[in-house]
Amino acid sequence: MIGHILFSPVTMVGRPELRLTGLAPMAVSSPHRNKGIGSALVRRGLHRCARLGFDAVVVLGHAAYDPRFGFQPAARFGMRRAGHRRPATSTGDNA
């Protein structure tokens, strides 16, 4: 196997009407990394999610990698991971 991506149903407390899916895991085997395979998997997966009518895709990912696909920090939308509390000293956004 060269690469793998999986999308799974996600629910948001207080917003049961939203059709959400989560992206995880996504992986590319070591000899095939840095060839655009991971990016292709994500782009194709996001396209398919849109065609299937999902309202949004969420990911606990990498701040330097995920924005290239249109992901934004969840805090910008008033969202946070269930059970997650941002430390009082934190100045960064949570993804």
C-alpha positions, 0 to 999 in steps of 0.5 A: 500500500502506498497511501491511505485516507479515511473519513469518519462521521463526526457530531457536534454538540448542540448542532446535530443538523450539521453533516460533519466528517473527520479526516483521520488517519491519512498516511503515505508510506515512507518511500513514497512521501514528498511526491504529492500523494498525500496532497492528492489523497486529501484533495480527492477526499475533500472533493468526494465529501463535498459531492456527498453533501457534507457541510464540513470536514474537521481534522486534528492536524498540522498547522503548517500542512492543513491550511493548503487545503482550506482548513482553518483553526476551529477556534475561528468558528467557536469550536473546540475538541470535546473535553479540550481546554485551552491553557490560560497562557496559550496564544495560538489557535487550536486546530 
